[in-house]
Amino acid sequence: MIDWGLIPLVFVAIAIGYWLGWRGHKKKQQALARSGLDSRYFQGLNYLLNEEPDAAIDTFIEALEVNSETLETHLALGNLLRKRGEAGRAIRIHQNLLARPSLSPLQLQQAQLELARDYIKAGLLDRAESLLQELAESASQATRDICLEHLAEIYRDEREWEKAIHTVDLLGGRRFAKLPLKWRVAQAHFCCELADEALERSDYLSVRRHLKQAFSYDKESVRASLLLGDLEHRLGHHREAIKVLKRIPEQDPTYIPESLSLVIASYEALGKLGDLKKYLNQLLEEHPSSSVILSLAERVNQEQGEVAAAGFIGDHLQSRPSLKAVGRLLEFQNGTNTRLKENLGLVKQLIDQLMVARSTYTCQSCGFSGNQLHWLCPSCKSWGSTKAVRGAEGE
């Protein structure tokens, strides 16, 4: 039974056959002269239909000479193989092109670029990097930009942040202000990665330097604000931490929950609990979320006790249903009836299990979901696209 995944290759084989037939027509002035069709084409098609793709590829390469007229067919076959996950076979196709002297410099560059993409797909990043660097030095502006983009992605995956920053700075040979937003955002995240590493080493001067650079690329970088707030808090600069973290609702309110623990800790360190409650109430009015409600409930609990805190959560559950809030509400229930306590504890357990089974973050670009915030989506490799889930199961 034929592998249906081979169907695209069959179409490429048909295209090869069409070209061979056209060549025969041109030579002998016959519409479909049998002698014009290379028998090796039929042999290759037979291999393909019998699910012997390696033999088929070898035969098609041998049957179809490489020149400016057949280049696109070779490239199409190689690209199809790469998209099918068969990077090794795609590499053979594109290496075969580079061995031919009949192609123009521009066509050779095209084949080199596709070969570099094959290497990336195969995980041969060192080979891809070397080929892309070589190509970027001699290629046209458009091809050079593509090479630099691929290099930046390689350095991103290899976590070579300094190289990634330098490569994007070179992108297109354009001034920084003209870089597309996608790359300005990426640059800020590269800097934040360096800041994060420096923070783990307690190298606070480097953290501040990297974050300053991050803001120069993207002044609305929420991640840089969170890291700077963390830095100021660690250094005991609590007023500065609060000032920085208060930017986040303006930068992107969906990240407010990520800032609350630092904001609360900084206000508490200053002993300004009244100002904290005022700020949380402002957030509740302007950007309501389960995390803000629960943070306020903790204030109510400290000031008025569990009954008042439970009542506060209950009042807001009607307008903003939330499993997370229900779970905390049950914890505040302090009935004297032992059986009631047991039942409430069981319900709380079930809610906790539901929360664990549900994803709390999702990528706005590809739908990838999980229970931790990824600044770089593991699936689609978008920066800053993963955010907290909204609604009853999230915020």
N, C-alpha and C positions, 0 to 999 in steps of 0.2 A: 504494500500500500504506500502510495507516494506521500512524502512529508510535505504538507501544504505550505510550510515555511519556505520551500524551495521555489514556489510559484514565481516570486519576483525575479529569481535568477533565470527561470524559463523565458520570461519576457525579454530579459537582456540577451539571452541566447537567440531569440527570434530576431532581435535588432541586429545582432551579429550576422545572422543568416541573411537578413535583408541587405546588409552592406555587401556581403560576399556576392549575392545575386546581382546587385547593382554594378559591382566591379566586373562581373562576368558579362553583363549586358554592354557595359561601356567598351570592353575589349573586343567583343565579337558581334556587337550590334544586334543582339538577340534579346528578346524580352526576358526570358527565363531559361537561358541555355543551361542544360544540366552540367555541361563541362565547366561552366563558370562558377558553380558552387563547389567550394572546397569540401572534399569528403571528410576532412578533419572536423568540420563544423558538425556534421551528422554524428560523428563519433562522440564529440563532446556533448551533444544533446542527449545521446543515448546514455552516457555516463550520468548526466544530470537526472534523467528520468529514473535511472536505477539507483539513485541516491548515493552516487559516488562523486561528491562535489570536488574533492581534491584532483581526481583524474580529469574531471570536466574543466576545471580552471586551467590546468596545464595544457589541455587540448585547445581551449579557446585562445589562450595566450599565443600558442604556436600558430593557430589558424589565422588570427587577426593581426596583420602587421601593424606596427605602431607608426602613425604619421598624424599630421594635423587633422585629417578627416576622421580618423578613428579614435582620437584622444578622448572625446566625450564618452564614447562607449566603454572604453577601459575605465575611466573615472567612475562612470555610473555603476559598473560591476563591482569595483572596489568599495564604493560607498555603500552599496547594498549589503555587501558582506560585513562591513563594519557595523552597520545598523542592526544586523542580525546577531551581533556579538561575536562574529568570526574575524577578529582583528588579525590573527595570524595569516589568514588567507588574503585579507585586504592588503596586508603588508607585501605579500608576494606580487600582487597585481601592481601596486604603485612602485615597488622597487624595480620591476620589469620596465616600467616607463622611464625611470631615471637612467637605465642602462642603454637607452636608445639615443643615438646622436642626431636623429632626424627632427627632433622637436626644437622649437624656438626657445630662447631664454625665458620668455613669459610662460610658455607651456610647461617648461621644466619647473618653474617656480610653483605653478599650480599643482604639479605632481608632488613636489616637496611638501607643500602645505598639507595635502591629503595624507601623505606618509606620516607626517608629524601627528596628525589627528589619529592615525592608526596606532602609533606608539602610545599616545595618551590613553586610548581605549584599552590597550593591552597592559597598561600600567608600567610601561617602559619610559618613565618620566625623564631619566637622564638623557636617553637618546632623543626624546622629543625636545627637551630643552636645548640641546646642542644644535639640532636641526633648525629650530625656530630662531635661535640667536643668529645663526649663519644666514638664514633667509631674510631676517629683519634688516641686516646690513646692506643687502643688495636689491631688495624688492621695491616695488612701487609703493607710494604712500598708503594706498588702501590695503595692500597685502601686508605692509609693515604694521599697520594698526591691528590687523587680525592676529599677526604673530605675537605682538605685545600683549594683546588680550589673553591669548592662550598661555603665554608665559606667566602673566599675573595669576591666572587660575592655577597653574602648576605650583607657583610659590605659595599660593593660598593653601592648597592641599598639603604641601610639604611644611606648612607653618613657618616659612621663611619670610617673615613680615617685612623686614627692611628691604629685601629684594623686591617684594611685591609693591611696596610704596615707590621705590625708585622706578620700577617698570611702568607703573601707571603714570608717574610724572612724565615719562618719556612718550606716553601714548599719543601717537599722531603728530608729535613734535609741536603740539599746540600749547598755548599758555594755559595755566591751571584753570583760569576762570571759564574757559570754554569746554572743559571736560563735561561729559554728560553727567546728569545727576546720579545715575547708577554707579559711576566710578568715583564720584566725590563721596558718596555714602560708603562705598567699599574702602576708600582710603581712610576715612574716619575709623572704621572698624579695625583696619590693620593697625592703626595707632593705638586703639583701645586694647587690642591683643597684647601689644608691647607693654602698655600701662598695667594690664592685668598681671603679666609675668613679673614686672618690676614690683608690683604691690605684694606679691607672694614673697619676694626677696626682702621686703621692707626697704626698698630703694626708693624713698619718697621723692627725691629730687628728679629721678628719671620718670616716675609716675607723672609728676606735674608737667614735665617737658613733653611727654608723649600726649598728654591730654590737651595741652595748648595746641599742639600740632593737629590733633583730631578736630578741635573746634575750628581751626583754620580751614579745614576741608568741608566740614558740615557743622555750622553753628547751631543747628537744631538736633544734634546728636544726643539722644536720650541716654544711650549707653555711657557716653563721656560724662554726662551730668551725674549719673549714678556712681560712677567710679570716683569722680571728683568729690561728691558728697561723702563717699566712704573714706576717702583720703583725709578730708577735713575733720571728719568725726574721729578718726584714729589719732589725729594730731591734737585733738582736744579743741579744735576750732569749731565749736558747735553752732555759733551764729552763722559762720560762713557756710557750714554744711546745710543748715536750714535754707539759707538764701539760694544756694545752688539747687537743692532738691525741689524748691518751690517753682523752678522753671519748668519742671516736667509736665504739669498739667497743660501748659501752653505749647510745649514741644510735641507731646503725644499723650493725651490723657489715658490711653489704654495701658500705659505703663505705670500709672499711679500706684497700683498694688505693690509693684516692685520697690517703690521708694518708701513705703509707710514705716517699715521697721527702723530704718535709719532716721527718718523724721521724728518718730516717737522717741527714740533713744536720745536724740540731740535735744529735744525739748525737755525731756526728763532730766538730762544732765545739767541743764540750765535752771531747773526747778520752775519752769514756766508752763505748768499744767493747764492753766486757764487759757493761755495762748494756743496751746496744742488743741484743746477742745474746740476753740473758736475756728481754728484752721480745718479740723476734721469736719465740723458742721458746714463750713464753706464748701469743702469737697463734696459732701453729701448732697448739697443743694445743686452744685454745678456739674458734678461728675459722679453720680451715685454708682456704687458697686458694693458687692458683698463684703469685700475687704474693709472698705470704709465703715460700713455699718457695724461690723464686728469690732473694729478698732474703737469706735464710739461706745459700743456696748461694754467694752472693758473699762472705759472711763466711768460709765454709769455704775458698773459693778463696784469699782473702787470707792465711789462717792456714796452710793445709795444701797448697795447690796445686790444679791443675785435675783431677788424677786423683781426689782426695778429693771435690772439688765434684761431679764427674760421678757418683761413687758415691752421694753424698748425694741427688742428683736421682733417680737410678735407683731408690734404695730407696723413694722416695715416689711414683714413677710407678705402682707396682703398686696402691697404695691410692687414688691420685688422678690418673688419666690426664689429660694436658694436652698439647695441641699446642705451647703456648708453652714448657712445660718441656722437651719433647723437642727443640725447636729450640735451647735453651740447652745441653742435654746434648751435642748434636752439636758445638757450638762448643768445649766443653771437651775433646772427644776429640782427643788430640794424637799420634796414631799416627805412626810413622816411615815407614810404607809410603806412598809417594807416591800410588799408585793408590787406596788406602783413603781417603786424605785427599780425593782428588777425588770419590770416590763419596759420602763423608759431606757434602761441600760441596754436591753436587747434591741430596741428600736435604734438606739444610737449606734450599736455595733453594725446593724444592717446598713445604716446610712454610710458609715465609714467604709464598709465593703463596696458599696455602690460608688463612692467617691474614688476609691483606689482603682476600680474597674474603668472609670471614665477618664478620658484625656482632659487635662487642664489647660493645655496649650495647643494651638493649631496654626499651621502656616497659611497665611492669607493668599499665597501665590499658588501652592500646589495641593493644599489640604493635608499635608503631613501632620500627624498629631502625636502627642506624648505628654508626659507628666513633668517635664522640665523645660525651662526656657532655653532655647538654642538661638544664639544671635545669628548663627549661620545655619540655615535649614539643612539638615543632613540629606534631604531628598533632592530639592531643586537648586540648592546652593545659593539661595537668595539671602542677602544680608538684611536683618531687621524686619523680616516678614512674619516671624513667629510671635504670636500674641496670646494673651489669656483668653480662654473661651468665655463668651458672654452668655447670660441666661441662667436658668435654674440650676444647671450643672456646673456653672462657673461663677463669673463675676456678675 
